[in-house]
Amino acid sequence: MRTATLDPAQRAGALAEMAERELDVLVVGGGIVGAGTALDAATRGLSTGLVEARDWASGTSSRSSKLIHGGLRYLEMLDFPLVREALKERGLLLERLAPHLVKPVPFLYPLQHRGWERLYAGAGAGVALYDVMSMARGHGRGLPAHRHLSRSKALRVAPCLRKDALVGALQYYDAEVDDARFVATLVRTAASYGAKVANRARVTGFLREGERVVGVRVEDVEGGGEYEIRARQVVNATGVWTDDTQGLVGERGQFHVKASKGIHLVVPRDRIHSSTGLILRTEKSVLFVIPWGRHWIVGTTDTEWDLDKAHPAASSADIDYLLEHVNSVLAVPLSRDDVEGVYAGLRPLLAGESEATSKLSREHTVAHPVPGLVVVAGGKYTTYRVMAKDAVDAAVHGLDRRVADSVTEEIPLLGAEGYPAMWNARERIAERSGLHVARVEHLLNRYGSTADQLLDLIAADPTLGEPLRHADDYLRAEIVYAASHEGARHLDDVLTRRTRISIETFDRGTRSAREAAELMAPVLGWDEDQIAREVEHYEKRVEAERESQRQPDDLTADAARLGAPDIVPL
């Protein structure tokens, strides 16, 4: 496998090559499912293309709870197949596919009732079954088993909790991931196996020959111009935009996708004194407090959303809801002043089964509504690989030749191969590079064995080994690498998705914007005017988000968020 470099030349070349000759499979949508589908198709030996209207993972796939988990609450719904499938995928990701990106994380479940709650399906018995189901599939033995804690022991691992908020606790393990970084890595892995990939390439229509879909029309959002890309099978993997994309075909879909909004708060690590994450019950769902580097992520909500899909807004009411519920168990409550970042995302739920979005299915569906077109929708982040396999299986039925079965269960993502050896050698790497060992660990846990490429950048220009002035968790080299290797086209891509500066700093990244834009400029060919436009656009986006978070409800929050322009002109 060669290491794919997603730079401006690659993108331009990919669009031209996709337009030159008919593909076996073209995937529309560059989120987790679309990227996974492209990798699945490419590793079966199919000529494959992948197009995304905005940036990789710019929708749902960068705004999740950052968890790779079986879905403990689905046990209460008796959805054993979904949990079993997700636990298998969790194990594969931790152990084989992406050990550099997917990490174990402990959670504490406070108990409020003596005796019976430890045995209740949602607590004691549920967590025990969770462990058993995980190990039964041969994956997950690397995670510690759950344990029961007395109140005093629970308070030792989580001193942040009010003493009257629990009588004891359960501790169990799941896993977490930087969701946007995972998608970017998945796209690069697909490209490494021959897939042609292009972001900022919007599908504006479908090509038809009679009843059959034979390709798409694509607008190059960056460079202008339109391409006709022909493919024997087109896969619609556009998540919450599924119905909109189907509308371009002129055919009614066989199912509908409903958007459910979930918001999350990011607070500094020192605001919650705990060595473990927390999982709490609410009247509608569950609330997670998730360790996230030098921060905590607190979420999520679950409310219906039928406004702008590209930029779902968090209202003041959403923020108050999360603060109220997490403060119900904290000895030292959080305030608005503690919130560094806020982000809102939309879950693509299959509609028609329940009026309440919290009860809609997370299971996925694959359909073949017209010849030449496959639609995949629903599901959850953790099971993306299964969704991708099912989508390509459906596409293969439309190809008149024998195609190999899916092999993605055996395909490590870029950076996974060689990662354990580099991790073992991290102190030697630190000595050789001149970086602190903590910096080397940071790079290895974000890039795996491809961290060598960043170390090469730093060797060539030692100033790139310095941290950003106002976001010192990240090295200057990471900004350059995002533009030169990871397909970042705009400042927003880097501050929001390739790094998480936009939610991990109280200024939301505005103080880092100029420095980051100047680092990207030589790679992307920006002049001083374009640097200024990028910074101005980012600042307007942050101010629009801040304004939306002051609004009382979804309608006013959405209107405020739409006050910022969407695309930076080049």
Helices and strands as residue ranges (DSSP letters): H 8-20, E 23-28, H 32-42, E 48-51, G 60-62, E 67-68, H 72-76, H 80-92, I 93-97, E 103-111, H 116-119, H 124-136, E 147-150, H 151-157, G 163-165, E 168-176, H 179-192, E 196-198, E 201-209, E 212-220, E 226-236, G 239-241, H 242-249, E 257-268, G 269-271, E 277-281, E 286-292, E 295-299, E 303-304, H 316-327, G 336-338, E 341-350, G 357-359, E 364-370, E 373-378, G 381-383, H 384-396, G 408-410, H 419-424, H 426-433, H 437-447, G 448-450, H 451-460, G 462-465, E 467-468, E 471-475, H 476-485, H 491-493, I 494-498, H 501-504, H 513-524, H 528-548, H 554-561
